Amino acid sequence: MMNLKGSRILVTGGAGMVGSHVIDRLVTEHPKEIIVLDKNLSCFADNCCPELDYGNVKLLEGDISQVDDVREALRGVDFVVHTAALLGRETNENLRANLEVNICGTFNLVEASVASKVKKFIFSSSIEIYGDPLIEPVTEVHPFNTDSMYGASKIAGELFLKVFKKRNDLNYVALRYPVVYGSRQHYRGRTVQYIPDCFDKIDRGLSPTIYGDGSQQHDYLHAKDVAKANVMALKSHVTGESVNIGTGVSTSIRDVVKMILEITGTSLESVFMPQKEWFGMRSLFLDVTKAEKFLGYRSEVPLREGLMEYYNWRKKKGFSLS
């Protein structure tokens, strides 16, 4: 395992949910400096953990779609953790922004990382690249079958890394996330959106909504487990690999909403509505064997525990409207 102590690490999108959890994990590795590159740094203070010392964290406002911002952020950097991205609904609503941020922005980072002789690049990919699964459980050799612009942008990112690995020997690992949830939850992802939406409705005394029949099953991964995977991949000697990161357990939407109802202690019952096209809820059973074999990675946060943590975080932040 590589020692990160004394290194300089760039985290793109470090003010967001995944990026801020990655920073929390990296702080405990005692690097010399963690550079946060983000367009919206105002979120970083809200996402800080009071128990941690962020004295070695440098905030840098910038946009990965701007080459000069990327080059400035990468000066003297040893490692890159790339979590910045437009997510599902945003990419479908603004195709040009998806191209500029998720595709050109990722290319800018990969190209500049080669020029800066970065030791390793960790890329936040997604199981969206698989689309409707042709074979289950879905392993990393499953063909690209996406029907979303977000999935297409993640395929592009993985292929950039593969090319630069061959041409310039850039060390990288691409981590393919399933549904990511947890404290600091955003409303930007189309699949995970119904988790905060359910809590919001219950706070207002409304029944949570299930689109479709609720039988669709997904692997729900807590943001802390995503952060764990990123740091393990960064420290490992694994390179040139794409790896599914998940719990290995699939849960139906209906059961997720049932857990939320139980956690909030409400007498409300869920209501069913017709499937929305943008909701993107397809079942997918993910094989995470490679993560354990290559990285020694296993998730730690069970779904009910993670939802309870999110619920308590909401109350602490004063999100409750009741």
KOLSEPA-768407 format. One record per residue (C-alpha): residue number from 0; z, y, x; chain. Coordinates in steps of 0.5 Angstrom, whole numbers, plus 2048, in hexadecimal, padded with zeros to 3 digits. Layout:
BEGIN
 seq   w   v   u mol
 NUM   Z   Y   X   A
...
end
This chain:
BEGIN
 seq   w   v   u mol
   0 800 800 800   A
   1 7FE 807 802   A
   2 804 80C 803   A
   3 803 813 800   A
   4 808 816 803   A
   5 806 81C 807   A
   6 7FF 81C 804   A
   7 7FB 822 7FF   A
   8 7F9 81F 7F9   A
   9 7F5 823 7F4   A
  10 7F6 821 7EC   A
  11 7F0 824 7E8   A
  12 7F3 825 7E0   A
  13 7FA 825 7E3   A
  14 7FD 829 7DD   A
  15 7FA 824 7D8   A
  16 7FE 81E 7D5   A
  17 7FB 819 7DA   A
  18 7FB 81E 7E0   A
  19 802 820 7DF   A
  20 805 819 7DF   A
  21 801 817 7E5   A
  22 804 81D 7E9   A
  23 80B 81B 7E7   A
  24 80A 815 7EA   A
  25 807 818 7F0   A
  26 80C 81C 7F1   A
  27 811 816 7F3   A
  28 80C 814 7F8   A
  29 80E 81A 7FC   A
  30 807 81D 7FE   A
  31 806 823 802   A
  32 803 827 7FC   A
  33 800 825 7F5   A
  34 7FA 82A 7F3   A
  35 7F9 82B 7EC   A
  36 7F2 82D 7EA   A
  37 7F2 82F 7E2   A
  38 7EF 834 7DE   A
  39 7F5 834 7DA   A
  40 7FB 835 7DE   A
  41 7FF 838 7D9   A
  42 801 830 7D6   A
  43 804 82E 7DD   A
  44 80A 832 7DC   A
  45 80B 82E 7D5   A
  46 80A 828 7D8   A
  47 80E 828 7DE   A
  48 814 823 7DE   A
  49 81B 827 7DF   A
  50 81D 821 7E4   A
  51 818 822 7E9   A
  52 817 827 7EF   A
  53 810 82A 7EE   A
  54 811 82E 7F5   A
  55 80B 82A 7F8   A
  56 806 82C 7F2   A
  57 801 831 7F3   A
  58 7FE 834 7EC   A
  59 7F6 835 7ED   A
  60 7F3 838 7E7   A
  61 7EB 836 7E7   A
  62 7E6 832 7E4   A
  63 7E3 82C 7E7   A
  64 7DC 82E 7E4   A
  65 7DC 833 7E9   A
  66 7DA 831 7F0   A
  67 7DE 837 7F4   A
  68 7E4 835 7F0   A
  69 7E4 82E 7F2   A
  70 7E2 82F 7F9   A
  71 7E8 834 7F9   A
  72 7ED 82F 7F6   A
  73 7EB 829 7FB   A
  74 7EC 82D 802   A
  75 7F1 828 806   A
  76 7F2 823 800   A
  77 7F3 81C 802   A
  78 7F2 819 7FB   A
  79 7F0 81B 7F4   A
  80 7F2 818 7ED   A
  81 7ED 81B 7E8   A
  82 7F0 81B 7E1   A
  83 7EC 821 7DF   A
  84 7E7 820 7D9   A
  85 7E5 822 7D2   A
  86 7E7 81D 7CD   A
  87 7E4 819 7C8   A
  88 7E3 81E 7C2   A
  89 7E2 824 7C7   A
  90 7DC 820 7CA   A
  91 7D9 81E 7C4   A
  92 7D9 826 7C1   A
  93 7D7 829 7C7   A
  94 7D2 825 7CB   A
  95 7D0 82A 7D0   A
  96 7D8 82B 7D2   A
  97 7D8 823 7D3   A
  98 7D2 823 7D8   A
  99 7D5 829 7DC   A
 100 7DC 827 7DC   A
 101 7DD 81F 7DC   A
 102 7D6 81E 7DF   A
 103 7D4 824 7E4   A
 104 7DC 825 7E5   A
 105 7DD 81E 7E7   A
 106 7D7 81F 7EC   A
 107 7DA 825 7EF   A
 108 7E0 822 7F0   A
 109 7DD 81B 7F3   A
 110 7D8 81F 7F8   A
 111 7DD 824 7FA   A
 112 7E2 81E 7FB   A
 113 7DD 81B 800   A
 114 7DC 822 804   A
 115 7E4 822 804   A
 116 7E4 81B 807   A
 117 7E9 819 801   A
 118 7ED 813 803   A
 119 7ED 810 7FC   A
 120 7EA 813 7F5   A
 121 7ED 810 7EE   A
 122 7E9 811 7E8   A
 123 7EC 811 7E1   A
 124 7E6 80D 7DD   A
 125 7E7 80A 7D6   A
 126 7E6 804 7D2   A
 127 7E1 808 7CE   A
 128 7DC 806 7D3   A
 129 7DC 7FF 7D0   A
 130 7DA 801 7C9   A
 131 7DA 7FC 7C4   A
 132 7DC 7F6 7C7   A
 133 7D7 7F0 7C8   A
 134 7DC 7EB 7CB   A
 135 7E4 7EB 7CA   A
 136 7E8 7EC 7CE   A
 137 7E5 7F1 7D1   A
 138 7E5 7F1 7D9   A
 139 7E2 7F6 7DE   A
 140 7DB 7F2 7DE   A
 141 7DA 7F4 7D7   A
 142 7D3 7F7 7D7   A
 143 7D3 7FF 7D5   A
 144 7D2 7FF 7CE   A
 145 7D5 806 7CC   A
 146 7D2 80A 7C6   A
 147 7D6 811 7C8   A
 148 7D5 816 7CC   A
 149 7DC 816 7CF   A
 150 7DB 80E 7D1   A
 151 7D4 810 7D4   A
 152 7D7 816 7D8   A
 153 7DC 811 7DB   A
 154 7D7 80C 7DD   A
 155 7D3 811 7E1   A
 156 7DA 813 7E4   A
 157 7DB 80B 7E6   A
 158 7D3 80B 7E9   A
 159 7D4 811 7ED   A
 160 7DA 80E 7F0   A
 161 7D6 808 7F1   A
 162 7D0 80B 7F5   A
 163 7D5 810 7F9   A
 164 7D9 809 7FB   A
 165 7D2 806 7FD   A
 166 7CF 80D 801   A
 167 7D6 810 804   A
 168 7DB 80A 803   A
 169 7DF 80E 7FE   A
 170 7E5 80A 7FC   A
 171 7E7 80A 7F5   A
 172 7EA 807 7EF   A
 173 7E7 808 7E8   A
 174 7ED 807 7E3   A
 175 7EA 805 7DC   A
 176 7F0 807 7D7   A
 177 7F0 805 7D0   A
 178 7F4 809 7CA   A
 179 7F9 80E 7CE   A
 180 7FF 811 7CB   A
 181 806 813 7CC   A
 182 80A 81A 7CD   A
 183 805 820 7CE   A
 184 801 81D 7C9   A
 185 7FA 821 7C8   A
 186 7F6 821 7C2   A
 187 7EF 820 7C6   A
 188 7EE 819 7C6   A
 189 7EA 816 7C0   A
 190 7EE 80F 7C0   A
 191 7F5 811 7C1   A
 192 7F5 818 7BD   A
 193 7F8 814 7B7   A
 194 7FE 813 7BB   A
 195 801 81A 7BB   A
 196 7FD 81B 7B4   A
 197 802 816 7B1   A
 198 808 819 7B4   A
 199 805 820 7B2   A
 200 804 81E 7AB   A
 201 80B 81A 7AA   A
 202 80E 821 7AD   A
 203 80B 824 7A7   A
 204 80D 81F 7A2   A
 205 806 81C 7A1   A
 206 804 815 7A2   A
 207 800 813 7A8   A
 208 7F9 811 7A7   A
 209 7F6 80B 7AA   A
 210 7EE 80B 7AA   A
 211 7EB 805 7A8   A
 212 7EF 7FF 7A7   A
 213 7F3 800 7AD   A
 214 7F2 7F9 7B0   A
 215 7EE 7FC 7B6   A
 216 7F2 7FA 7BC   A
 217 7F3 7FD 7C3   A
 218 7F7 7FD 7C9   A
 219 7FC 803 7C9   A
 220 7FE 805 7D0   A
 221 803 80A 7D1   A
 222 802 810 7D6   A
 223 807 80E 7DB   A
 224 804 808 7DC   A
 225 7FD 80B 7DD   A
 226 801 80F 7E2   A
 227 803 809 7E5   A
 228 7FC 806 7E6   A
 229 7FA 80C 7E9   A
 230 7FF 80C 7EF   A
 231 7FE 805 7F0   A
 232 7F7 805 7F0   A
 233 7F8 80B 7F5   A
 234 7FC 808 7FA   A
 235 7F9 801 7F9   A
 236 7F3 7FF 7FE   A
 237 7EF 7FD 7F9   A
 238 7E8 801 7F9   A
 239 7E1 801 7F5   A
 240 7E4 7FE 7EF   A
 241 7E5 7FF 7E7   A
 242 7EB 7FD 7E4   A
 243 7ED 7FC 7DD   A
 244 7F4 7FF 7DC   A
 245 7F8 7FD 7D6   A
 246 7FE 7F9 7D3   A
 247 7FA 7F3 7D1   A
 248 7FD 7F3 7CA   A
 249 7F8 7F6 7C4   A
 250 7FC 7F9 7BE   A
 251 7F9 7FB 7B7   A
 252 7F8 802 7B5   A
 253 7FC 7FF 7AF   A
 254 802 7FD 7B3   A
 255 802 803 7B7   A
 256 803 807 7B1   A
 257 808 803 7AF   A
 258 80C 804 7B5   A
 259 80C 80B 7B4   A
 260 80E 80B 7AD   A
 261 814 806 7B0   A
 262 816 80B 7B6   A
 263 816 811 7B1   A
 264 81A 80E 7AC   A
 265 816 810 7A6   A
 266 815 80D 7A0   A
 267 80D 810 79F   A
 268 808 80A 79F   A
 269 801 80B 7A3   A
 270 7FB 80C 79F   A
 271 7F4 80A 7A0   A
 272 7EE 80E 7A1   A
 273 7E6 80C 7A2   A
 274 7E5 80B 7A9   A
 275 7E3 812 7AD   A
 276 7DD 811 7B1   A
 277 7E0 816 7B7   A
 278 7E6 812 7B7   A
 279 7E3 80C 7BB   A
 280 7E8 807 7B9   A
 281 7E5 800 7BC   A
 282 7E9 7FA 7BE   A
 283 7E9 7F8 7C5   A
 284 7ED 7F3 7C8   A
 285 7EE 7F5 7D0   A
 286 7EE 7F0 7D6   A
 287 7F3 7F3 7DB   A
 288 7F3 7ED 7E0   A
 289 7F0 7F1 7E5   A
 290 7F5 7F6 7E5   A
 291 7FB 7F1 7E7   A
 292 7F6 7EE 7EC   A
 293 7F4 7F4 7F0   A
 294 7F9 7F9 7EF   A
 295 7FF 7F5 7ED   A
 296 7FF 7F9 7E7   A
 297 803 7F8 7E0   A
 298 805 7FD 7DB   A
 299 80C 7FE 7D9   A
 300 80D 802 7D3   A
 301 80C 7FE 7CC   A
 302 809 801 7C7   A
 303 80F 802 7C2   A
 304 813 805 7C8   A
 305 80D 80A 7CA   A
 306 80C 80C 7C3   A
 307 814 80D 7C2   A
 308 814 811 7C9   A
 309 80E 815 7C6   A
 310 812 817 7C0   A
 311 818 819 7C4   A
 312 814 81D 7C8   A
 313 811 821 7C2   A
 314 818 822 7BF   A
 315 81A 825 7C6   A
 316 814 829 7C6   A
 317 815 82C 7BF   A
 318 80F 829 7BC   A
 319 812 826 7B5   A
 320 810 82B 7AF   A
 321 815 828 7AB   A
end
